[in-house]
Amino acid sequence: MRPLIPSIACACLSVLPLLLIGQQPARQPTTAAEAPNRDSSYIDANGTAHITRVVPVPQDLSPEAQKFISQSAPDEAPAESLATRRTHTDEWSARANAEWSKLCPNKIEDTAMAAVPVRLVTPQNMPAANRDKVLMNLHGGGFNSDSGSYAESIPIAGYTGIKVVAVLYRLAPEHPFPAALDDAVAVYKELLKTYQPDHIVIYGTSAGAVLTAELAVKLKQLSLPMPAALGIFSTLDSFARMGDSYAIYNLRGFAGHLEPPDSSAHDTYYVGSTDPKDPVLSPIYADLHGLPPSLFLSSGRDALLSSTANLHRAYLRAGVDARLVVFDALPHAFWYQSKLPESIEANHIMADFFLAHLAK
């Protein structure tokens, strides 16, 4: 993963590899004079594509989004430790809290449910009719940090008028799979003591989207009642494989460092000793029949676009009422950015889907 630049980073973020396996040799960033100015392509004997593409900024994006994806990042090798990443992510989260709270006033309380830390986000002037409903958020952050418990909860609470319980689950590498999933199961069981299952929605972005899909499979295995709906926003479908988009984009889309993918298992710090094809860890291998209506959301320059589309298709094959929305050109988890019109639109799409599927 590339170092986060606080002014432009999506800060989520995902299940892309971190520097937990050692540093890569430093190299000089590409200069403007060295940057290619023409398209090229070569397919080798193994089918690997060696390509260059010159891609302009789509003019139908908002001016804010055009500026957002036009910001560059050097493509030298990454040099960020886990401790530094967590520091940057905490700084990003504090800014996200302040920026989103201006748009969506709220009350935030840090507490615990079933001995699991949670963050309660209650929208200002929550309608009395919504007090018997709750949204459960599993935040993004690459399984090793929390970049989304504010950015994912505050706008959704505001746009739905419903309380959000953000689960501050245990993080890898200190706590590999299934620690985070166990925390999510514990909180969901606790919510069932107060709320009817058709008054609960579970959702998350990136690592949290993976956990949302994992939790749905686990709830089915445990014969627990399903929630009213799921929100799976930029997810990994399997820890045993990666799709095309992972080889093309990083967290910022085209900007920054990107290593060619290999065929080994991904995110061993989270997977631990679990088989990467375990049907709970990697839900695309699970029996998905009977899962609740689900909204998938991704974007054109999202490193996890392929995985999100693949899992959406698997839900459709299982007969699940599943919808996929893809925004053009934007990078991974762009909906964290409060100043993008497309982000506001994406959060409203999420909120409207949840409201449409919660029991009245």
Long-range contacts (C-beta under 8 A, 24 or more apart in sequence): 1-78, 1-80, 1-85, 1-142, 1-250, 1-251, 2-73, 2-78, 2-80, 2-250, 2-251, 2-252, 2-256, 2-257, 2-258, 3-78, 3-79, 3-80, 3-84, 3-88, 4-80, 4-85, 4-88, 4-89, 4-92, 5-73, 6-88, 6-91, 6-92, 6-95, 7-71, 8-68, 8-71, 8-73, 8-252, 9-88, 9-92, 9-251, 9-252, 10-251, 10-252, 10-331, 10-332, 10-333, 10-334, 10-336, 10-337, 11-88, 11-89, 11-92, 11-93, 11-96, 11-147, 11-151, 11-336, 12-140, 12-141, 12-142, 12-147, 12-148, 12-205, 12-206, 12-207, 12-234, 12-251, 12-332, 12-333, 12-336, 13-140, 13-141, 13-142, 13-147, 13-206, 13-207, 13-251, 13-332, 13-333, 14-140, 14-142, 14-206, 14-207, 14-234, 14-236, 14-251, 14-303, 14-304, 14-332, 14-333, 15-142, 15-143, 15-206, 15-207, 15-210, 15-236, 15-239, 15-266, 15-267, 15-270, 15-304, 16-142, 16-246, 16-250, 16-251, 16-303, 17-266, 17-267, 18-80, 18-82, 18-85, 18-142, 18-144, 18-269, 19-78, 19-79, 19-80, 19-81, 19-82, 20-82, 20-173, 20-269, 21-268, 23-77, 23-78, 23-79, 24-77, 24-78, 24-259, 25-77, 26-76, 26-77, 26-79, 27-76, 27-77, 28-76, 29-74, 29-75, 29-76, 30-74, 30-75, 55-254, 57-329, 58-328, 58-329, 60-328, 61-328, 61-329, 61-330, 61-342, 62-340, 62-341, 62-342, 64-339, 64-340, 64-341, 65-329, 65-330, 65-334, 65-340, 65-341, 65-342, 68-330, 68-334, 68-337, 68-340, 69-252, 69-253, 69-254, 69-255, 69-301, 69-329, 69-330, 69-331, 71-252, 71-255, 72-255, 73-252, 73-255, 73-256, 73-257, 74-256, 74-257, 75-255, 75-256, 75-257, 75-258, 76-257, 77-257, 78-257, 82-144, 82-173, 85-142, 85-144, 85-145, 86-144, 86-145, 89-141, 89-145, 89-146, 89-147, 90-145, 90-146, 92-147, 93-146, 93-147, 93-148, 93-149, 93-150, 93-151, 96-147, 96-150, 96-151, 96-154, 96-336, 96-338, 97-150, 97-154, 99-338, 99-339, 100-150, 100-151, 100-154, 100-155, 100-158, 100-338, 101-154, 102-338, 103-155, 103-158, 103-338, 104-154, 104-155, 104-157, 104-158, 104-159, 105-158, 106-154, 106-157, 106-158, 108-154, 113-165, 113-186, 113-187, 113-190, 113-191, 114-186, 114-187, 114-189, 114-190, 115-186, 116-167, 116-168, 116-169, 116-183, 116-186, 116-187, 117-168, 118-165, 118-166, 118-167, 118-168, 118-187, 119-149, 119-150, 119-153, 119-165, 119-166, 119-168, 120-163, 120-164, 120-165, 120-166, 121-150, 121-153, 121-154, 121-157, 121-163, 121-164, 121-166, 122-157, 122-163, 123-157, 123-158, 123-160, 123-161, 123-162, 123-163, 124-158, 125-161, 126-161, 126-162, 126-163, 127-161, 130-160, 130-161, 130-162, 130-163, 131-163, 132-195, 132-196, 132-199, 133-162, 133-163, 133-195, 133-199, 133-200, 133-358, 134-162, 134-163, 134-164, 134-165, 134-191, 134-194, 134-195, 134-199, 134-200, 134-201, 135-160, 135-162, 135-163, 135-164, 135-165, 135-200, 135-201, 135-202, 135-203, 135-354, 136-164, 136-165, 136-167, 136-184, 136-187, 136-188, 136-191, 136-200, 136-201, 136-202, 136-203, 136-227, 137-164, 137-165, 137-166, 137-167, 137-203, 137-204, 137-208, 138-167, 138-169, 138-180, 138-184, 138-202, 138-203, 138-204, 138-207, 138-208, 138-209, 138-211, 138-212, 138-215, 139-166, 139-167, 139-168, 139-204, 139-205, 139-207, 139-208, 140-204, 140-205, 140-206, 140-207, 140-208, 140-209, 140-333, 141-171, 141-206, 141-207, 141-208, 142-206, 142-207, 143-171, 143-172, 143-180, 143-207, 143-210, 143-267, 143-269, 143-270, 144-171, 144-172, 144-173, 144-269, 144-270, 145-171, 146-171, 147-336, 148-204, 148-205, 148-206, 148-208, 148-333, 148-336, 151-336, 151-338, 152-203, 152-204, 152-205, 152-208, 152-336, 155-335, 155-338, 155-344, 155-347, 155-351, 156-203, 156-347, 156-350, 156-351, 156-354, 159-347, 159-348, 159-350, 159-351, 159-352, 160-351, 160-354, 160-355, 162-354, 162-358, 165-191, 169-211, 172-267, 172-269, 172-270, 172-272, 173-269, 173-270, 176-269, 176-270, 176-271, 176-272, 176-273, 176-274, 177-270, 177-271, 177-272, 177-274, 177-281, 178-274, 178-280, 178-281, 180-211, 181-211, 181-214, 181-215, 181-218, 181-280, 184-211, 184-214, 184-215, 185-215, 185-218, 185-219, 185-222, 188-215, 188-219, 188-224, 188-227, 189-224, 192-224, 192-225, 196-359, 197-225, 197-226, 197-227, 197-228, 198-227, 198-228, 198-358, 198-359, 199-228, 199-358, 199-359, 200-227, 200-228, 201-227, 201-228, 201-229, 201-230, 201-231, 201-354, 201-357, 201-358, 202-227, 202-229, 202-230, 202-231, 203-230, 203-231, 203-232, 203-233, 203-295, 203-350, 203-354, 204-231, 204-232, 204-233, 205-233, 205-234, 205-333, 205-335, 205-336, 206-233, 206-234, 206-235, 206-304, 206-332, 206-333, 207-270, 208-233, 209-233, 209-234, 209-235, 209-236, 209-308, 210-235, 210-236, 213-283, 213-311, 214-280, 214-281, 214-283, 216-283, 216-291, 216-292, 217-279, 217-280, 217-283, 217-286, 217-287, 217-288, 218-280, 220-287, 220-290, 220-291, 221-280, 226-290, 226-291, 226-292, 227-292, 228-292, 228-293, 228-354, 228-357, 228-358, 228-359, 229-292, 229-293, 229-294, 229-295, 229-353, 229-354, 229-357, 229-358, 230-291, 230-292, 230-293, 230-294, 230-295, 231-294, 231-295, 231-297, 231-350, 231-353, 231-354, 232-294, 232-295, 232-296, 232-297, 232-308, 232-311, 233-295, 233-296, 233-297, 233-298, 233-333, 233-335, 233-350, 234-297, 234-298, 234-299, 234-302, 234-304, 234-305, 234-308, 234-332, 234-333, 235-296, 235-304, 235-307, 235-308, 235-311, 236-266, 236-282, 236-304, 236-307, 237-282, 237-283, 237-284, 237-307, 237-308, 237-310, 237-311, 237-314, 238-276, 238-277, 238-282, 238-284, 238-285, 238-307, 238-310, 239-265, 239-266, 239-267, 239-270, 239-271, 239-276, 239-277, 239-281, 239-282, 240-265, 240-266, 240-276, 240-277, 240-282, 242-266, 242-306, 242-307, 243-305, 243-306, 243-307, 243-309, 243-310, 244-306, 245-302, 245-303, 245-304, 245-305, 245-306, 245-307, 246-303, 246-304, 246-306, 246-307, 248-303, 249-301, 249-302, 249-303, 249-305, 249-331, 249-332, 250-303, 250-332, 251-303, 251-331, 251-332, 252-331, 252-332, 253-301, 253-302, 253-329, 253-330, 253-331, 253-332, 254-301, 283-311, 283-314, 284-310, 284-311, 284-314, 287-318, 288-314, 288-315, 288-317, 288-318, 288-320, 289-318, 289-319, 289-320, 290-318, 290-320, 291-315, 291-318, 291-320, 292-320, 292-321, 292-357, 293-320, 293-321, 293-322, 293-323, 293-353, 293-357, 294-320, 294-321, 294-322, 294-323, 295-322, 295-323, 295-325, 295-349, 295-350, 295-353, 296-322, 296-323, 296-324, 296-325, 297-324, 297-325, 297-326, 297-327, 297-335, 297-346, 297-349, 297-350, 298-324, 298-325, 298-326, 298-327, 299-326, 299-327, 299-328, 299-329, 299-330, 299-331, 299-332, 299-334, 300-326, 300-327, 300-328, 300-329, 300-330, 301-329, 301-330, 301-331, 301-332, 302-330, 302-331, 302-332, 302-333, 303-332, 304-332, 323-353, 325-349
